[in-house]
Structures are given as C-alpha cells and as structure tokens.
Amino acid sequence: MNDMKEIIDEIKARCDIASIIGEYIKIQPSGQNYKALCPFHVEKTPSFHISTSKQVYKCFGCGEGGDVINFIMKMENLDFMDAVRMLATRCGIDINLNIDEDTKKRLELSKRYQDIHTEAARFYLSNLMSTKNKGYEYLRNRGLDDKTIKRFGLGYSLDSWSSLMEYLINNRGYTEKDLIECGLIGKSTKTGKYYDKFRNRVMFPIFDYRGNVIGFGGRVLDDSLPKYLNSPDTQIFNKRYNLYGLNFARKNLTTRTVILVEGYMDLISLYQYGIQIAVATLGTALTSQQANLIKRYADNVIISYDSDEAGVKATIRAIDILVEAGLSVKVLDLKDAKDPDEYVRKYKTEGYKDAIKEAVPRIKFKIDKLKLSFDLNKDENKIKFAKSAVDIIKQIKSPVEIDYYIKYLSKIVQLDEDAVKREIYGKSYYTKKSLKKDNKFNNFNTKEEKLNIEKVEVAKNGEETTEITLIKMMMKFPFLREKILLKIDESDLLLKDSINIIKVLEKLDPEEVLDFQKLDNIDESYLNTLKEISLELIDINNFHEIEETIRTVKRNALKNKIENLRKHQSELEQNRKKMDDSNKEAIKELDIEIMNIALKTVDLNKRLRSL
C-alpha cells in the first residue's frame, strides 16, 4: 500500500501538469502560471487556471479542479488506476498494477479523501478572505500578510454547526460517510445529528511532504477548549508520521539542515521572514517516526522550541529521539524571547540567521541546563552536578566529543580532568593508562596522541574524524584490526588515504603494529590528524563500543553516496526539463536513468536504516 502510494506520488512529481494539459488544450502563460478556455464547459473568456507551483488546475467557471490524475481521468474518461497506468507509461515508470481489488479500492479511497480535504481547504480559505471575520483579524494581528496567508492556505471555519458539511454535500457531492471517515464532521450520540468538528477557528491545512492536504489544525478564537484541535487519525493522516511544513522545507534544504519548531505560527512566521527550512510537530511531542521522516531529508537539526520550562523539557526529550535516529542536533538560543515567532519579529531575519550559526551543541545545552538546577557555591552540589553531567557525557560516541566535554565539565566544577575520566570509565580507565607503558606501542609518540581540539581542522565534520579514529585503532591494536576488517571494506570509507592504509593493514602479520614511518604517499593533513587523534579514552575491551564506531563509519559512507546520487539525479532532472518534448527517445532514456538512480537511492537508504 505505502509503496504504491509512493509510486503514485512519484508519477505526479514527474508529470508536469502544464505539459500534460497542453497536449489536450491550448494554454497561455499568465505570470508564473497558465490559463485557458475550460475543456469541461463552454466559455468565451478563460477561467481555467493551471498552478505550476502547486501542480493543480482549477476552473472558476464550472468548479472543476484537481491534479494531473484528475485531469486525465476526466479527459480520457478513465478510472483512477487506468489514469495512473497511462501517466506511468508516459513518464517511464514501470509499475505492476496487478493488485487485488481491495488494495485498488483503498488507493481510490485515499485519493477521494485527499480531494475532500482540498475542497475543505478552499472553503476555509474563501471564508477567511471573502468576508470580514475574526480569523482574518487574528492572523493580521499576528503579523501575517495576505501573500503568506494564501501561501499556506490558511482559512477560517465559520461559527456554525454545519456550514462545511452542507457545502461539501450539497455543492461537491460527497456523503456524510465520506466526511465522517475524513474526520471533518462528527455525529451526536444524543440527537444523532451530524455537525462540523471545526467551528470558529483559524484553520491550518496540514500537507504531506508532496503537498497534498491530508488534515487540519484549528486554533480557537474564543475561550473554548481545546485551544488547538487537530484532525483525528484517518486513512490518509496520522500525526505521529507527519510534520507540518515539510512540503515547503524539503525544497530549500541545500545544507541538509532543518529547524524544528513546536507551533504552526512559529513556522509560518519564520517562513515569512525568509527562514524557510523549518518543520513543526503536530500538537504532540516529537515522535521517533517524525525523527525518521526528518532523516530522509536532513542530517542536522536545530531545535527552536519555546524558552519556558515546558519548552526546555520538550527540547531535551527531542534531542534524545533525534540522536537515536542518527541526526546531529543543536539548540537555538532564544535569548529574551518566549518563542521563535517573537524572536524573529524582534531580531529580524539576520538576527535569527546569526542565532542559527551560534546554535548550542546538544551536550553543552544539556549540561548548561542541568547546571541551573544546582547551587555550585556548595561543594556537595558540585559533586552531585558532576555525577549527573557525567551521565550525559556517557551518551556520547565520539572520542573527540568526549574529550572536549571532559575538559568543559572539569572547568565548571574545578576538578582534575583525570577525576572526571575515572568517573566516566571506572576501572577500564586504569587499563587504558597501563597500555601506554606497554613497549609494544612505543612506535606511537604519546605527546602526539594528546588531543588538541583546535588542531583537528582537517576534518570538515565528525565523519572524517570518526573514520580516521577507526583507522588508528587498526594500526595500533592488531587484535582489533582482525575483527574490524571482517566488518568493513574499502567501499565503507570516505577518504582515499583511509583506503590506502587499509590495503597496507591487510598485508601485515597478525601481531604486527603499523607505525607512521611505514606509511607512504599519505596526505600530510590526514597524517597530522591521524597523529593528533587520541585513543586513550576508548575502551578497547568493549567491542560493542568499537562496533558502534564501525556502524557510524558505514553510515557516513552511505550518506555520502546517497548525497552524490541525489545531486546527479537533480542535474539529470534539470536537463530533462530543458529537453525538447519531440525528442521522445532521448527523454525516455533519461527518464530510465533517473529512475535507476532513484532505485539505487532507495536501496542505499534501506541499507542505511538497517545499520
């Protein structure tokens, strides 16, 4: 079911609606969009409009509208799946449509529910913009302009028990059963009457990542409760699996970094100020499913929750969920503002961008917030704080990060760094210290191995540092090398010099240590980093820790391959747009190549998720 839905979404993404419609009727440019005489009713003045950004059409004369599949169904008199088959053939997607009737019905029902939500969104928007109402006043008072309001399709549900229901049933032909299953209306247990669930609220359409309306959030405009009301879970909507604003943000993630906020207004306000890489949870705490959804589009998350106590607790909880999903996390400092909306209005776009650059690493944020709970003027509180902070540091996998935060904590509580290390590693710390006296490892200069954070500039990020750390483990500890080489090969590495060293390591005797003097043709900056990285904090007897480093290295390599494939696919898609439609053979070959890249990307993503 989900795979089929993804295929349908991919078909809609590849089939430019203006090009498809242009094959049936004459269309003419109208700004960034197109207009034409409607093919579904007789008219002399064009009222048929095509939106290229939303990939939908709408006739303001007869009311017909929808996406590219709707258009083909109407023009060719086809049912839903036949229209999908026709478009799939056109854009070079080979799909198996020998699906059972039950699955076919569910797909068609999902499409019907999306259409209902689209009609409801248009109804709410019309309410907001066509008459004087409290919803419009609220949004304008919050600083939103008309362009932003329309961009997000914001609307207003009338202070009425049945206005939406009557519109969708009487004007659009839907049934009470459809609307109940979409979560738009309810049925009274006392009177048996149907009623609109959203009344007298500002309406926020919730889009999936493709831009389909799948649900709503409504903010109350009086003292009614709840303050925010979301659509219930339906066949097309589950708040645990979706993120508000992802359909906008994913198009702007040039650095694979997202900002995570809590509220609709926070996100919309940031967008209006030009910060267009934010996503928001849907009225609930962040879920692991949402974190995995973010991971599809980004590697880095900057959390920008409210600055009150509840916001801090939610931030700490979100950090753990995001890290579990394999994301790098920082926290934005809101200074004296209560939320991102207030901050961006006070400090403007540049101020918020500066705050992004200065975002606090997750471990530092946790330690700093923990520190506020203790009066460090008392020695007993210093000890309690240090023990609690050590528990935070133990969560870190990277040896470089561990060493940095040992130094950071030592300065705060004015303790010797060795005392903090002993608290973290216990007895294993003494084992590591004794290894330094072993003549077997005299080929390594212990002064060189003392980490200096400021010198490790060769690594653009933690990815290269982790990989070089693993290489040094294999050089120094032969018994580890044997185990690591069983789990990793050249394809799992990012750096050419790492691959060259691996080739040397594979030829060594089982007990032989590889010293630096035996390394030839290795880049100087790589070699310097290799020497500077410290291994003294790694528990070499804990192979679970080593395996986690191996998995991290493999994940980094897969991410790099995926990113390169995506760039190549994007280049091909740009070339595809420039091609003359008459050159069908070349277009078909290019579409096949694009599809093959997409399939490779899917395969690599599956491997990434399995690590």
N, C-alpha and C positions, 0 to 999 in steps of 0.2 A: 504493500500500500504506500509506504513512505517513499520507496524507490520510484514507484510510478509517478507520484506527485512531483518528485524532483525532476523527472524526465519532462513532465508537462511544463513545469516552471522553466526548464532549460529551453524548451521549444518556444515558449513565449518570449524568452530573452533573446533568442537568435532571430526570430521573425519580426523584423521592424514593421510596425503596424502601418506606417505611411506607405512603405514599399508595397505591402500586400494589398492595401486598399487601392493604391494607384494602379494596380493591374486590372481593377474592375471599373473604376470610375475616374474621371479627370479631376485631379486635385490641384489646388494652387496655394502657394505659400501665404501664410498670414502670421507675420512676425516669426517666432521660432516654431510655430505650428502650421497646420494646413486647414483649409476649408474647401467645401464642395457642395454641389447640389445633392441632397439626400437621395440615395438609391432606393429607399424604402417608402417614400411617398412623393407625390408630385409637388414641385415648388419651383418658383422662378428666381428667388433670392437665396443664396447659400445659407443654410442654417446647420449644416453638417460639419462638425469640427473634429479635428484629429490632434490629440496632445502627444507630441513626441517624447516629452519627459516622462509622462505617466503611462505611455503606450496604451491609450484607450481612445475610443471615439464616442461622440455624443451628438445627437441631433436635437436641437432645441425647438424644432418644429413638431416632430411626431413623438419625441421622447426616447427613441431607440438609442441604445448605448451599450458599451462593454469593451472587452479586449479583443485581441486578434482571433481567438477561437470563436467568440460570439459572432464576429463578422462573417467568418467562413460558414458557420452553421446556418446563418440567415441567408447568405448569398447563394450557397450551394444546396440549401435545403437538406443538410446533413444532421445526424445526431452528434452528440458530443464526441464520442470515441472515433467516429468516422472523420470528423473535422480534425481531431488530433492526429490521426493517421496521415491525412492529406498534408498537414503542415510539417509533420516529422519527415516525410519524404522530401519535401521542398528544401528543408534546411539540413539534410544529410544525416539525420539521426535515425539509426536502425533500432526499432523497438519491437518487442514481442507483445502483440496485442491479443494473443490467445489467452485472455484472462477470463476467469469464471464470471458468471452473471452477477454474483454477489459483490465482487470487487468492482465491477463496472458500475453497478448502482451506487456504491459508496463514493466512487470518484465523481459521478454526475451529481450526487447529493452535495458533496463538498463544493463543487462549482456553483451549485444553486445557492448554497449558504453564503458563499463569497459575494455573489451578485446581490443577495438580500442586504448584506452589510454595506455594500457600496451604495445601494439605493437609500438606506437609512442614513448614511453619512451625508449624502447630498441633501436629504430632507433636513437634517440638523443644521447644515451649513446655510441652507436657504432661510431657515428660521432666524439664524443669527444675523444674516446680512440684509434681509429684506424688510425687517420691522424694528422699531425701537424696542429694546429689551434689556433686562438686567444682565444677561450673559455677555452681550457685546460691551456694555459698560464696564463689567468686571475685567474683561480681557484688555480693554483700552487703559483702564486704571492700573493694570499690571505692566503697562508699557509696551504692549504688543501692537505692531502696526498691521494694516489690512493685508499687506503682502505676506507677512508671516502667518497670520490667521488662515489665509487661503492655502498657503504652502502646506500647513499641517492639517488642513481640512477641518479646523475647529468648528464647533457648532453649538446649538442650544436646543435642549429638549423643553418643549413648552410646559407650562404649569397646567397640565391636562392629563386625564387618565387614559386617553385613547387616541391622541392625535396621530402618533406614528402608526399605530395599528390600523387605523382607518385609512391612512394614506397608502400603506403597503398592500392592504387587502383590496380596497376599492379602486385604487389608481394603478397598481402594479400587478395585481392578480395573484398575490401569494395567499396562503391559508394560515389560520390560527396555529395549526400543527407546525408549519414551517417556522413561524415566529417564536413559538414555544421552544422548539429544538435549537433555535439560534440564540436563545436566552434574552430576546428583546422584549417579550411580554411574559406575564405570569397569569395564573388563574386563581381566583379567590376560593379558598376552601369553604367559606361561609356562604357566599352568594353564587358561586360557580361562574362569575363573570370574568372576562379577560381584561387585563389592564397593562399599560406601558410600565416597564420597570424603571425607566429613566424619565424623571419628571422634574422640571425646574432646575436643570443642571447645565453647567458648561460641559460640552461633550468633546472628548479627545478620542478620535478614531485610533485604534491600535492596528498597526500594519505588520505583516510578516516581513521577512528580510527581502522578499521580492516586491513589496509594495501593495500586496492585497490586503484589503480591510478584513480583519478576522474577529474583531471585538471592539469594545468601547470602555473608556473610563469616564466617569461623570463626577464633576465636583459640585456639591450642593451650593445653592445661593441663599439659603436661609439657615435656620438653626437645626434643620433636620439631621438625622444620623442614618447611615454613616456619612462622614464628610466626603469621602471618596468611595464610589461604588464602581466595581469592575464587572464586566461580563462574566457569567459563570463559565466553567469549562464546557466546551462543546466539541463536536466532531472536528472543527477547524481551529479551535482555540484552547490553549492550556497555558495559564500564566506562568507556570514553572518552566516552560520551554521557550518562551518568547521574551524579547527585550524591546522596549519602546524606543523608537528612533533608529534602530539598526538599519532599516531600509535607506535612511539618509547617510548615516555614518559610514557604512561599508564602502561607499563611493569615494570617500575622502581620506581613507586610511593609508596615506602614502608612506607613513613610517611604521605602520602596523602597531600603532598606539591608540588606545581608546581611553576616554574619560568616563568613569562610571558615576552616575548621579542617582538620587533616590526618586525625584519627582518629575512629573510631566513639565511643569512650569520651569524648573531648573534647566531642563534640556532645551526647551523652546527658547528661553531667554538667551542661553549660550549660543544657540544657532543664530538668532537674530543679530548677535554681536560678532558673528563670524567664527565662532568656535564650533565647528560642525563635525566633530568626531566623538560626540557624547552618545551614550546609551543609558537607559534607565530601567530599573526593575519595575514591576507592575503591581505596586501596592503591597508587596511582600518582601521579606528578607531575600537576599541573593541565594539562588539555588545552585547546586552542582551542575544541573542541566544548563542553566544560563551561563555558567562559567565555561562549560564546554562549547557552547554556542559562540561565545566571545573568542575562544581559542581558534575557531575556524578562520577568523579574520584578523586576529592581532596576537602579538607576543607580549605586549606590555600594557598594563592597566594603571591608570592614575585615578585613585578613588577620591571623589569630591562630594562626600556626604555632608549633612548638617554638622555644625560645630558643637551642638549641645551634647549632653551626656549620652542620650539615646543614639545620636549620630556616631559618637566615638565607639560605643559598644558595637553598633552595626558595622562600622569600619573594620574593627578587629576581627569580627566574625567573617566578614567578606574576604579579608586578607587570607585567612586560612583556606577558604574554599577556592580562591583563585590560584593560590600556590599549589594546591592539590591538583589543579587542572593543568599545571605546568606553565603558569604565567608569571612574568616578572611584575612586581607590584610596588607602587609608590603611593604616597598620600599627599594631597594638595592642602597646603596651609591656608585656611580662610581668614586668617588674622582676626579682625574685629567683626566680620560679617557672620550672620547666622546660617546662611546657605549660599550656594553658588549663584543663585539669582541676584541676591543682594550684593554679592561681591562684584559680579561683572558690571552691575549698574554703577557701583561706587568707584571701581578702579578701571573700568572700561576694558576694551579688548586687549590692549597692550599689557595692562596690569595683570589680566588673567593669564596671558601667554607667559609673562615673567614668572607667575606662580607655578605654571606647569614646569618650566625649566628648573625651578627650585624645589620641586616636589620632594618630600622626605622619603627615603628608603623605608620599606616596611618594618625592618627590625629596629631601626632607630626610632620610628614612630611608636612602636610598642614599648620600647624601653623608656622613652621620654614620657609617655602617658602613665606608665607604671610608676615612674619616679614621683609623679604628682600625688600619689597615694601615701607617700612616706615623708616624715619629717627627718631629713638626713642630718639634722644637727645632733641627733641622738645616735650613739654607736650601735645600739641594738637594732634600730631601724635600718641603719646602713647594711647590717648583716642580713636582715630579712629581705631588704630590697635586692641585695646582691644575689641571694639564693634564687629569688623569683626571676631576676633578669637572666641568670644562668640558664634557667629552664627555657627561656625564649631563645637564647643563643644556641642551645642544643638542637633547635629545629633546623638550623642552617646546614646545608650540604656542602657548600663551597668552602674549602680550606682558607681561601683568601678572605672571604667574608668573616669567617670565624675569628681569624687573627685580628682583623680590623676591630670587631666588636669586643674582643677581649681587651684590647687597648682602650677602647671607648669606655667600657664599664669600669676598668681599673682607674681611669682618671676621675670618674664621677664619685666613686666610693673611696678613692685614695688607698687602694690596695695594690700589692705587688702583682704583676701580671702572672707570675707562676702560681700564686694562690688561686687566681681565677681559673687557670688551666687545670689545676688539680681538682677544683670543684666540678669542672666540666667532664674531665676524663677519668677521675678516680685513679685506681691502681694502674690502668693502662698508660697513664702519663709517665709513670716511672719506667715502664718498659720502653717507651719511646726515647726517654732520656738516656737509658743504658745503651741503646742501639748506636748512639753517637760515638760511644767509646770503642765500638767493635772495629778492629783493624781491617775487617773485610770491606769496610766502606770508606777507607781513608782516601780513596780517589776523589771524594767529594769534599770540597772546601766548605767547612761549616759556617764560616763567615759569609760566604756567598749565598748560603741557604737561608740566612736570616732575612725574612721578608721585609721589603721596604715598599709600601703601597704606592708611593709616588713614582717609583721606578718602573712599575709594571704598566707602562704606557703603550707597549707594543700590542697588547690585546685590546681590540676595539670594544669588546664586551667580554662578559664572563665565559662565552662559548670557547674562545681560543685558550683562555687561561685553564679551563677545565680539561681541555684536550691535552695541553702541554703537561699539566699535572699528571695525567694518566701515563703519558709517555715517560715521565721521570720515574714514576713508580716502577715501570717495567725495566728501566735502565738499572735502578738501584737494588731492586728486590727480585732476584731470579725466580723464587718460588711463587711470587705473584705474577710474574711475566707469563709463566706457563699457563696459569688459569685464565689470565686476561686474553691471551692470544687465541684461546678456544672460543671466546665470545665476541671477538671484534676482528675486523679485517680492514683493508685499505679503503673500501667503499664507505666505511663508517667515519672517516676522518675528513676534516675540512682543509687542513693545511698540508701543502706539498712537503714541507720539511718533516712533518709527523710521519707521512707515508715513507719517506726515505729512511727515517730512523727505524720504523717498523721492519723494513726489509733487512736492515743490519741486525736487529734483535732476533729475527727468525733464524739467522745463521749461527748465533752464539751457542756455545756449550751450555747445558742446562744449569750449571752453577756459576757461570761467568757473569761478572758485573760489567756493564758498559760505561766507561768513563768518557769525559768530554773530549779528551785528546784523540779518541778513536773516531770522532765524528768529522767527516769531510763534507765540503760543499753545502754546509748549513748556513742559512741566512744569519747574519750577525745579531739582528734584533731578536730573532727566535732563540738563538743560543743564549743571549743575555737573559731573556725571560726564563728559559729553562734553568739557568743557574740561580736566578733570584727566587724562584718559587720554593717555598718551604714545605717539607714533608713531615716535619716533626709533630704536627698536630693530627696527623692521620693515623687511625688505629689500624695498623697493617694486619692485625689478627682478627679483625672484624670484616669478613668478606662481604657481608651484607652492605657495609658502607662502600666497599670497593665496587660492588655490583651496581649500586646507585650511581656512582661516578660513570661507570660504563654505559648505563642507560641514558644518562644525561648527554654523553658524547654522541651516542647513536641518535638521540632525539635532535640534537643540534644539526647533525649532518642531514637528517631527513628534512628538517625545516628549511635548510639552505637549498636542497634540491627542489622542494615544493615552491619556494620563492622564485627560483630560476625558471621553473616551468610556467609559473603564473605570469612572469614578465614576458616570456616567449609567447605565451598564449595571447596576452594583451597586444603584443606587437602584431601578431597574425590577425587578430580581430580588427585592429586599426587598418591593416592592409585590405582586409575583406570589405570594409566599408567604402574604400576608395575604388574598388573594382567595378568595372562596367558590368551591369547585370546581363548583358548579352553574352558575356564570356562564361557560359554556364559550366563548361567542363573544368575550367580553372577554378571556378568558385566551388564546385563540388570537391575537387582535390583539396582545396584549402580547408573546407568545412570538415573533411575527413581527418586532416592533420590536426585541426583544432580539437575535434572530438577525441582523437587518440591521446593528445596531451591531457585533456580533461580526465580521461580514464586513468592515465598514469598518475595524475594528481590524486584521484580518488584512492588508488591503490596505496600510494605513499602515505596518505592521511590515515588509512586503515592501519598500516604498519606503525605509524606514529602513535595512534591511540592505543595500540596493543602493548607499548613499552611502559 
